[in-house]
């Protein structure tokens, strides 16, 4: 609702008498109203003619510049004080829980939000302009039924100074800056706006922090963290058993996993690039023939350096061109690409390394054992790199996901990450 200049036609919408505000039609006409201006204190005349809307005007003095704002501001406070209730805005309590104190990172945290709908709060001991600190005197101070104190500020033209909001807890602001003439002259309508429908927001609030609903969510989060600690412990033991089994089943242990030796990783990638030169050249000519590329030259999005690209069975140029061809250039803008489909396509087209094929077999065997012992009810294993629940092949997932992230962050990105480690959207 945009503010209209017609509110200025009201001049002084409410007059003050004996500490209370009244509309022009609720008092005697003219000077007999015995009202004064809520802003400057000068005598007012109640104009109740039929040609214009009823209004107050100053008697033998110039109209004050703040008469309208002050009158509306004070009437809003009076409405709340009389009603002894007000709608509170919605609120979200965000809670978090560390899974394992010995670990760090976002993937080691659990999060949950508890939402509270807007609702009516009954007020007790409502007081206007009561000093709370030497620097703060909120428009209204009230006690809630649970003993908490609620502070209310009314905005007509100026919002609450942000430097002051940190000084008061449970501070709510009601915004009346967008009222139009019809809102102000209809008292029943004005009451509804002030008490319920006007935009309102919290500056600071702790009213909900210890409610049973929030405490229950905290307890559930602690239980989930405990369950995941058990799963992480089992996963750690499982990972060690995989490596031990692989060492026992391979003659050349150095070729099982190159993760700990960057030199071996680089040598592996170099070998793949040398062996796949002709395949890459053929693929580039095919893409050029199909109109995917203007010329058979490697585009800037292929051949990018990514994590663990040594674990794939072909050169980075080859499998990255495959992704560009099948999952980017041949797709419509806005289409969602699922990372699991990309991994499945790579596996079908090029296969996986012996290490990862063995890892999948051992994982399936481990899963069967977990089900036999009832452990399948625990959360799925968490990939430490992406922080999302995944299944093997972990290193291929890591390499391809890193590549998808890279072409989403190029100066001319091809994708946009939708769900981290899971989904991407094709850009135009």
N, C-alpha and C positions, 0 to 999 in steps of 0.2 A: 504494500500500500504506500504510494508516494505521497509526500506531504504537499498540500495544496495551499496556495496563497489565501484562500478564502477564510482560513482561520483568523487572519488579521482583521477581518470584518467584525469579529466578535469584540474587539477592543479589550474589554475586561469581562470575561465570561462568568466570573463568580465574585460576589462581594462578601466581605467579612463582617460578622456581627457577633459580639460576645465570644470570640475565639473560634467560631465555626464559619464555614463558607456556605453561601446560598446562591441559587440561580436567580435571574431577574424576575421570573414569574412566581417565585415562592416567597416573595416579600412584598410589602406595600410599594406603590408606584412613587417615583420621584424621590425627593429627599426623605420622604416618610419611611423609606426602607431602612434608614439609620445604619447603612453599611459604609465601610471604608475600603480603600484599595488594599489588597493583600500584599502589594509590593511597596508602595510609598506611604500608605497610611492615611492619605487624603480622603475627604468625604466623596461618596459616590452618589450618582443619581440612577435609579432603576428606570430604564426606558422600556415601556411595555406597549409601544404602538403597534398598529396592525399592518403598517406598510413595510416595516423592517423587522428583522428578527429581534427579539428582546435582547438587550445588552445593558451593561453598566457603563457609565461615562463619568469622568471626573467633574466635580462641581467647582467652578471658578478656578481651575488650574489646568495646566497642560497635561495631556495624557503621558504617563510614564512609559519608557521604552520597554520595561520588563514586566508590565502588568499582566499580559496574557500568559507568559511562561510561568510566572510565579503563581498565578491563580490556578492554572492547570496542575502544576507540580504539587501545590498544597491540597487541592481537591483529591488527587490520586492518593495521597497519604491518608486523608480523612476517610476515603472509601474503604481502604484496607483496615484502618483502625476500627471503623464501625462494624465491618463484616466479621472481623476476627478470624479470617481464613484467606488463603491465597493459593493459587496453583503454583507448584514448584516445577521447574523444567526437568526434562529427562536427564539422566546421568549414567555414565559408564564407569565402573570401577575396574581398573586394569590390575591384574595380579600376576606375579611371576614366581617361578620356583626353580632353583638350581637342581639339576639332576645329580651331578657328582661334584662334590667340593674339590676334588683333586684335578678336575678338568676345567677348561675355560672355553670361551667361544659361544656364539649364539646358538649353535646346535646343542649346547649343554644346558639350555634353558627351556622351560615350558611356560606357555602364556595362556591366559584366559581372561575374558571380559564378562562382567556381570552387568546386565542392562536393567535400569529402573525406569519405568514409564512415568510421564508427567502425572501428578496427582495433587489432590487438595490436601493442604496442611492446615490443621486447626491451630490458631494462635492464642497465646495467653500473654497478658501483661504487655500489650502493644504500646510502645512509647515513641513519640516523634522527637527527632533531633537530640537524642541522648548521647552525651560525650562518652566514648569508649576508651579512647586514649587522648593524649594532649593534642594529637594531630588528626584524629578522626572522629567525626560525628555523623554517622549514617542517617539517612532519612527516617528509617524505622528500625527499631530494635524490638524483637519479640521472642518469647519463650515457646518452644514446642512442647508437646505433651510428654516427650521422653526426656525433657529437661535440657535439651540442647538449645543454644541461642541462635536465632536467625537474624541476619542483617539484610535490609532491603534498600536499594537505591533506585530512584525514579529518574529516568532520562527524558527530558523534554527537548532540550537543545544540546546539552553537553553531556557526553558520556563520562563515566567514572574515570578519574585520573589513574592510569595503570600503575603509577608509582605508589598509590595508596592501597591498591587491592591486596598486596602482600601482607598488609597489617591486620586484615580481618579474615577469619575463617568463616565458612558458611555464609558467604556474601552473594546475594542474588541481585541482578539488575533487570528492571522492567523498562522496555523501550517504548515511549509514547511519542517519539519524534515524527512518526508518520501519520498522526491523526488528521482527519479532515473535519470540516465544519459540522457535518451531520453526526460525527462521532461525539463531538463535545456538547452539542445542544441537547442531545437525547440522553438524559441522565441514566436511564436503565441500560442503555447501550454502552455508555461510558463505564458504568460499573462492571459490566461483563468483560469489557476490554481490559480494564485495570486488573481485575481479579483472575482472569482466565486466559483470554485470547491474545493479548499483546505479546510480542516477542520478548522472551526472557532468557537469561543465561546465568550460569554460575561463573563467578570469578575464582573462588576457592571453595571447596566443599569437602568435608570429612564426615558428614552426617551418616553416610551409608557404609563407612569403612568396616564397622564392627557388627553390622546386622547379620542375623542368622544365615541369610541367603549368601552373603559374601564369605562368611566363615565356612559354610559348607563347601563352597567352591575352592577355598584355600585347602581344606582337608582333602578334597578330591585330587587337587593338584599334587599335594604331598604324596598321596597314595600312588598316583601315576609316576611320580619321580622315583619312588621306591621300586616300583615294578620295572621301570626302565633301567635302573641301576643293576637289578638282577639280570636283565637281558643283556646289558653291556658287558657284564662279567662273563656271562655264558658266551657272548659273541667273541670276547677276547680269547677265552679258552678254545673256542671253535677255530679262530684264525690261527692260533698256534698249532692246533692239531692238523690243519690243512698244510701248513708249511712243513711240518715234520713228516707227514705222509708223502708229500711231493719229493722231499729230499730222499726219502727211502725208495721212491719209485723211479727216479731219474738218475742216469749215470753221470750226466753233466750238470751239477747243481748250479753252476754259474749262469746257465741259460734258462733257469726256471723263472726268475723274476729279476729284471735289471733295475728295479726301483732305487736301489741303494747306490748305484754306480753310474753317474752321469756320463762318464767316458764310454762305457759299454752301450748306454742308451744312444749316444750320438753315433757310434760306430754302426749300430743296428740300423738306424735311420739312413745313414749314408749307403749301406748295402742295399736297402730297399729302393732308394732313389736310383742307384746305378742299374739295378735289375729291371726297373719298371719304366725306364726312359722311353722305350718304343711304345709301350702300352699308353703312356700319357700322351705322346705325340699323336697316336691313332685316335685317342678319345677327343683330343682337341680338334682334329680335322672333322670328326663326326659331329661335334657340337657346332662347328662352323657351318657344315653342310645343312644342319637342321635349323640354322638361323639363331641358335642360342648365343653364338659369339660372332663378332664382325670379322675376326681373323683368328687363325689357329695359334694364338698366343695365350700363355697362361694368364688368367685374370688375377687381379689383386686379391681376390677372395680365396684363391687356391694356393696351396703350399705354405700356409701359415704355420708358425711354430706353436704347438700346443702341448699341454702336459701329457706325458705317457703315450706319445704317438708312436713310440717304439714297440708297443704291444700289438699293434695291428699287423696283418700279414702282407700288406702292400704299402707303397710309399704314400706319404701324406698328400701329395698332389693327386694321386689316383682316387683315394677314398673321399677326398674333399670335393673333387670334381663330380663324383658320384652323388654326393649330397646336394650340391648346387643344381645338378641336372634333374634329379628326381623329386627334390623336396623344396626347391626355391623357384627356379626358372619355369618349371612346368605347373606351378600352383597359382591360384588366384589370390589377389591381395585380400587380406583379412582371413585367409584360411589358416586353421590351427594345425600345427605340426607337433605330433607327439614324439618325444625323444625315444621312447621304446620302439616305435615303428622305424625310426632311423637306424637304431642299433640292429633291429631284426633284419633290415635290408642289407646292412653292411655284412652281417653274419652270413646271410643267404648268398650274397654275391662273392664275397672274398674269404669267408670262413674266419675262425678265431684262432689265436695261438694255442698251442698245445697246453700251455699253462692255464689259460682261461677255460678251455674245454674241460680240463681236469678239475678246475675250481667249481664249475657248474655241477659236475658229477658228484663231487664231494658235498656241495651244498645241498643237493637233492637228497643225498644219503643222510646228511645231518638233519634235514627237515623231517624225514621219515622217523628218525630217532626221537626228535622233539615231540612229534605227534604221539608217538608210542608212550612218552612219559608225561603227556598232557601239557607240554610247554608251548604248544602252538597257540595257546590263548594269550601268550605274552606278545608285546609289539614286535613287528618285523625288524630285522637288523637295520641299523642306521648307517648310511654311507658317510664316513667322517669328512669326506671332501665336500660333498654338496649339502649335507645336513638333511637329506630327504631319505625316505624309506625306499630302498632299491633291492634288486636281486642281482646276482652275478650276470654278466661279466663286469666287475667293478671297474677295472682299469680301462676297458673299452668305453664304458659309460663316462668315465672321467675325461678321456681324450675327446670324445665326440661332443660332450656337453660343453667343454672348454672351447671347442671350435665354434659351436653354435653361439656361445656368448661373444666370441671375437667378431663374428660377422654381424652381430647385433650392436656392436659398439664401434664399428668402422665409421670414418667420416661420412660415408654413404651407406648406412646400415641396410641389410637385406631383410633382417628379422627383428622382432621385438620380443623380449622374454616375457611370457605371460605368467607361468608358474615356475619358479626356480627349479631347475633340474628336471622338469617334466614336460613343459609345453612352451611353444614359441608361435608367434603370429607372423605370417608373411606380409611384408610391407609392399607398397606399390612400387 
